[in-house]
């Protein structure tokens, strides 16, 4: 993260929130568990408690080029600005896949079209943060904390959502997982959240004979001696080791007919691996409510490509994986899941001299789920003739409008002032209750 | 074992281990202070406490110890130096030679392993800590093509050559480093449609800081100033992959950068545009604050105290950005305290574990896997901001940290057939101790300079009881000691 002078305050906020929430919801969990009749299976109890969706939040790190992810192929200005890296109009050879006669998906993302046709994919265009920053690190941070231009806030929007609702499953020891080495900022502040780079290797190594004893020892030691956030992290680690052993993601068999891209060997996709493990986690019904996943490689200043090349490779990996996950988890398993995909900013409308694009402003978001109002490109299209600072796509829909509607309608949390402080969102009819 | 292993030695496969330095004996100790203070001074100067460093502190006193580490070129580094030159021949190669190596990933691996071995075994420990800081500050991701072999030259000619020089020289060397120019796409920044990537990160991450007072217009103007800054291609003989200013790609018009007029320049004098920009940035008040804050964060604590940042920025101003003077300023204050505890990043934790336990490393490639699992393999951070140096970035993934100790002490990284890998001989560390409390006292002495609090000592004892613990239980106790909360901080 970039340097801000206020990080001391942020740490205090973290400690205060995480510890208090941890203790608070431990109490709720205990009460819930004991008030359920002994004969009632915990799973059905959990189901009665909440119907909220599991949210899978995918962040495209580096500033993904929204004008390639969803092509405004009817706008001549697009082809003028992008002489060497455009995607041809729908109908032309190598052209994009039509969505609504105005916008189209690039061929590398054709796999998403079936989801759009089924009404389960919504593309939001000319969206993003209205903050002017073109810094990756500030822009990511501002979006993830859900409050642009505020360097003092440290908890993430998804973290505050988790912290402000009772657990969907009161017995769940782990509520949120970031598939990452460092917990994504959007999840910071969530009680019982933990970064897990790989669910299949999340075990204490060393002698299997002494493993249980060493684990018990570590648990006791960190409870006894450590201070937050380390103590809370140790508690979360222990619960997660136990839960993931139960999930056994390494042995997961997808149900869908659409194959995940390879997760090992040549051409292995770490994104596919992360989504497949997420599928295992959701299929196992262990009460995890949010999963954050990063996909990097979008900072295409040079040799961006269009139907082939660097960006096409990333887009294909993204779309093929999403489709496989959708067919597996949302269709075949019929799980209540909402997927949100965003990036810190779009890229410059005009390509640069390196056949790439520099940092821009407005961008796209993708939303997937059965209760998403899909089959539409939701936009207040500003066009490519009137640009932000004469350079970039304008932002006409604040990203918080989209996220807040999902928090309210799909995650059943009405504390929007907590999740998006200082902002009154306008719902855009992208989700159903 | 060491003798046998060296007889098997070849250039490409390290087979001898670097022996631990024996503590020096001091008839009249000069260090005045508590064991806690001694541990802090050593811990904040190095990649982790050792009995040898503690003996140096005792011999030289606090100021003498600092001065020793401030002049690394005067510290003999024979064992480590010989190991590195015997096993990592690409480290001294010219860019042209590097480009001709059969495997660029082998070049990358040699750099990564040398970096880890230096962190653990170099006697120039403060130098290695400063190198760590600038490597993150001028981060370059080693997995990109061309960069995968050119980072070796950048590490040597930019970072290490200037780590204790002036910030302006370091900045200037970085701006002309082909690895940096490629990583941030300045190699294709040309007149007409410039590429902003380097210009932006130069101001945001290398000098002014994101709130340092520049605008989007400044980014575009700076990009124009750096048009034509690239490198010689593979056919340029001995100049291949060295810096080149290509005047035909340079924008010759006037630019305005942070209010300063850069006049129109043609031909080779166009190079001066970028030089002017670097001078403006190196002499900017925001840069002094930003660099001071970086050094304070690295050596003093996660949440830099503003007064210390200000006085360090004052040293920058007074000394013309002399890095050695700024580091000395921050360390004197850090030694004196009060100093907030800092959470070790994974590489630091692994290095300090190996240092405190006198680990024997004969297969440095084994150091890579645990750091990959912890998300902290050197040079493997793709965005340009470098590995984070915040508390919250590293507290989440405790499991990978616990596994350092677990795997080391279970000989997971040791091949008993080839006798290569990473291993610890606990026998000399525990001496004649046989009781649980006796073993804990020895662990405490080796790893904590005897400063372990009673609650943590009691926990360790509980694992070792009943008395006369087996050798494997003792090994595991060392691994658990490396997982203790107290060992996560320094």
HADDOCK unambig.tbl for C-alpha pairs under 7 A between the chains (distance, minus, plus):
assign (segid A and resid 1 and name CA) (segid B and resid 385 and name CA) 6.96 0.50 0.50
assign (segid A and resid 1 and name CA) (segid B and resid 388 and name CA) 6.38 0.50 0.50
assign (segid A and resid 3 and name CA) (segid B and resid 209 and name CA) 6.94 0.50 0.50
assign (segid A and resid 7 and name CA) (segid B and resid 303 and name CA) 6.38 0.50 0.50
assign (segid A and resid 8 and name CA) (segid B and resid 303 and name CA) 5.32 0.50 0.50
assign (segid A and resid 181 and name CA) (segid B and resid 374 and name CA) 6.65 0.50 0.50
assign (segid A and resid 181 and name CA) (segid B and resid 375 and name CA) 5.51 0.50 0.50
assign (segid A and resid 181 and name CA) (segid B and resid 397 and name CA) 6.43 0.50 0.50
assign (segid A and resid 182 and name CA) (segid B and resid 393 and name CA) 5.21 0.50 0.50
assign (segid A and resid 182 and name CA) (segid B and resid 394 and name CA) 6.36 0.50 0.50
assign (segid A and resid 182 and name CA) (segid B and resid 396 and name CA) 6.41 0.50 0.50
assign (segid A and resid 183 and name CA) (segid B and resid 393 and name CA) 6.99 0.50 0.50
assign (segid A and resid 183 and name CA) (segid B and resid 396 and name CA) 6.45 0.50 0.50
assign (segid A and resid 194 and name CA) (segid B and resid 396 and name CA) 6.03 0.50 0.50
assign (segid A and resid 195 and name CA) (segid B and resid 396 and name CA) 5.93 0.50 0.50
assign (segid A and resid 195 and name CA) (segid B and resid 397 and name CA) 6.13 0.50 0.50
assign (segid A and resid 204 and name CA) (segid B and resid 399 and name CA) 6.85 0.50 0.50
assign (segid A and resid 204 and name CA) (segid B and resid 403 and name CA) 6.21 0.50 0.50
assign (segid A and resid 205 and name CA) (segid B and resid 403 and name CA) 5.68 0.50 0.50
assign (segid A and resid 205 and name CA) (segid B and resid 406 and name CA) 5.81 0.50 0.50
assign (segid A and resid 205 and name CA) (segid B and resid 407 and name CA) 6.08 0.50 0.50
assign (segid A and resid 206 and name CA) (segid B and resid 406 and name CA) 5.08 0.50 0.50
assign (segid A and resid 206 and name CA) (segid B and resid 407 and name CA) 5.25 0.50 0.50
assign (segid A and resid 206 and name CA) (segid B and resid 410 and name CA) 5.44 0.50 0.50
assign (segid A and resid 207 and name CA) (segid B and resid 410 and name CA) 6.58 0.50 0.50
assign (segid A and resid 221 and name CA) (segid B and resid 459 and name CA) 6.63 0.50 0.50
assign (segid A and resid 222 and name CA) (segid B and resid 485 and name CA) 6.78 0.50 0.50
assign (segid A and resid 226 and name CA) (segid B and resid 485 and name CA) 5.94 0.50 0.50
assign (segid A and resid 229 and name CA) (segid B and resid 395 and name CA) 6.98 0.50 0.50
assign (segid A and resid 230 and name CA) (segid B and resid 395 and name CA) 5.80 0.50 0.50
assign (segid A and resid 233 and name CA) (segid B and resid 395 and name CA) 6.69 0.50 0.50
assign (segid A and resid 233 and name CA) (segid B and resid 396 and name CA) 5.60 0.50 0.50
assign (segid A and resid 234 and name CA) (segid B and resid 398 and name CA) 6.78 0.50 0.50
assign (segid A and resid 237 and name CA) (segid B and resid 399 and name CA) 6.84 0.50 0.50
assign (segid A and resid 301 and name CA) (segid B and resid 185 and name CA) 6.85 0.50 0.50
assign (segid A and resid 301 and name CA) (segid B and resid 197 and name CA) 6.86 0.50 0.50
assign (segid A and resid 302 and name CA) (segid B and resid 185 and name CA) 6.73 0.50 0.50
assign (segid A and resid 352 and name CA) (segid B and resid 193 and name CA) 5.05 0.50 0.50
assign (segid A and resid 352 and name CA) (segid B and resid 194 and name CA) 6.11 0.50 0.50
assign (segid A and resid 352 and name CA) (segid B and resid 195 and name CA) 5.97 0.50 0.50
assign (segid A and resid 353 and name CA) (segid B and resid 189 and name CA) 6.92 0.50 0.50
assign (segid A and resid 353 and name CA) (segid B and resid 190 and name CA) 6.71 0.50 0.50
assign (segid A and resid 353 and name CA) (segid B and resid 193 and name CA) 4.54 0.50 0.50
assign (segid A and resid 353 and name CA) (segid B and resid 194 and name CA) 5.83 0.50 0.50
assign (segid A and resid 353 and name CA) (segid B and resid 195 and name CA) 6.57 0.50 0.50
assign (segid A and resid 354 and name CA) (segid B and resid 188 and name CA) 5.60 0.50 0.50
assign (segid A and resid 354 and name CA) (segid B and resid 195 and name CA) 6.85 0.50 0.50
assign (segid A and resid 358 and name CA) (segid B and resid 195 and name CA) 6.83 0.50 0.50
assign (segid A and resid 358 and name CA) (segid B and resid 196 and name CA) 6.27 0.50 0.50
assign (segid A and resid 358 and name CA) (segid B and resid 197 and name CA) 6.80 0.50 0.50
